Amino acid sequence: MDSEQFRKVLLDLNEINNDRNAGYEAAAKETKDKSLRTLFHELASHSQNFSKEISSELQNIGVSPVRGTSQPGRTFRVAGVQDRKGILTSCETGESEALKLYRTVLQTNEDWPGNIRSTLERQAQLIQQDHDRIRSLRDSISS
């Protein structure tokens, strides 16, 4: 992988984690459910940590990390959704998008330098766990 492609991929991963963070913070504000609010703050924290790790790698190669999100609401469409199932469905969609990006990156880029690959694999595993938690909660709600 050339350095430009490496830079772009890290920026994309940084941005999707910013999207996750913003989405979970928005979901926490939208819900009236205290247990969901707590969960969403926890998952936002995961995203912040992932973004910090990727930002550190970007800074190591002299690139300024992404500070904002892609387009507001692109991956997490929670604005105006207040019912538990609707919010969880929106969050699961956002997690699916993040997983898709991580899987693509890990499958198409075998030659990551240093410990970056292991960091991204660990992040992808945790995002998968977050996704499964959200999906399980959503699926436990009767229609």
N, C-alpha and C positions, 0 to 999 in steps of 0.2 A: 504494500500500500504506500503510495507516495505521500509526502508531507501535507499536501493540500487536501487530499482525500481524508487523511487522518484528522486534520484540523476540522474539516466540515462535519465528519461523523461525531466527533466530540462535542461540537457546538449543537448538533441536532439532539444528542442525548442530554446535554445540559438544558436545552430548551424544553424538552418533553418533561423533564423533572420539574422545571419551573411551572409548566402547565399543570402537572399533577398537584403541586403545592397550592397553586391558585385555585384549582378545582376543589380540592378538599377544604380549603379555607372558606370558599363560597358555599360549599355544601354544609359546613358547620354553621354558617350564618343562616342558611335557609331552613334548616330543620328545627323543629321544636322538641325533638326526641333527644333527651340528655345523653343516653348511651351512644347514639349515633354521633352526636357532637364530639364526645370524648374520642371515639374511634377515628373520626375525620381529622381531629387535631393530631392524633398519633400518626396517621398515614401522611399528613402534611409534613410532619417532622421527618419521616423516612425520606420523603422527596427532597427536603432541604439538605439532609445529610448527603444524599446521592449527588445533588447539585454541587455541594461544596467539594466533594471528592473529585468530580469531573472538572470543576473550576480550577482546582489545584493542578491537575494534569495540564489543563490549557495554559495556565500561567507558567508552568515548567517549560513549555515550548514557545513562550512569548506571545500568547494569544489572549486577548481580553475575553473573559467568559460572558455569556449571554446573561443579562440581568432581568429581562422581562420574559413574557410568554409569547407564544406564537400569535394567534389571533384570539382575542377574548372569547372564551366559551368554545373554542375549536374542539377540544377533546372532552371536556367536562361541561355538559350543558345542564346546569342545575338551576339557573336563574328562574324564579317563579315556580319551581317544582317543590312542593312542601310535603307531599305524602311520602311515607317511608319507602315504599316500593319504587316510586318514580325516582327518588334521589339515588337509591342504590343501583337502579338500572343505569342511570346516567354515569355514576361513578364506575360501574363495571365496564361500560363502553370506553371510558377514558383509560382504565387499566389495560383493556385489551389493546388499545392503540399503543400504549407504552411497551407492552410485551411484544407486539408485532415489530416495533422498531428495534428493540434489543435483540430479538431473535434474528432479524435480518442482518444486523451489524455483526453479531457473533458468528453467523453462518457464512457470511461473505468476506470476512476479514480474519484470516487465520494468523496473520503475522503482526499481532499487536506487540509493541515493545514492552519490556519489563513486566511489571505486575499489573498492567492495565487490564489485560484479558481476565485475570482472576478477579479483579475488582468489578468488572462489568458482568461476569458470570454470577458473582455473589449478589449484585444488585438485581439482576434478572430473576434470580431465585426468590429474592425477597418480594419483588413486584408480583411474581407468580403467587406467592403466599397471600399477599394483600388482595390480589384479584380473587383468589379462591375464598377468602373470608367474606368479601363483599358479595360474591355470587351466592355463597351459602346463606348469608343473611337474607338476600333478596329472594332466594328460592324457598326460604322457610315461611314467607308471607303468603297466605292463601289469597287467591285472586278474588 
